[in-house]
Amino acid sequence: MDGLCKKAGVRCFQFHALRHSAASLMESRNIPIGSIQRILGHSSRMTTEIYLHQIAQADRHAIKVLEQSDSGDFLTHESHTDGKSSLTQSP
């Protein structure tokens, strides 16, 4: 994953973050928890419920902002961490 992130020019993240994002997006789109459970490969519905509850409200808000943004609302700016360009929503 490190190599893929570096090649893509994005900050490194782990595969688990993708699972959380996918679960949160599905939940926000009112996908039934049973479907989310099967997609995530959880044998127990309770595991899926715990997993979904671990997704913080701030994360849900961040995803909502991304979903509602038009590509024209973004401006390129220099990242404060690595000097590379990144995208942020304009005010």
Beta strands, then each sheet from edge to edge (+ up, - down):
strand 1: 74-78
strand 2: 85-89
sheet 1: 1+ 2-
end
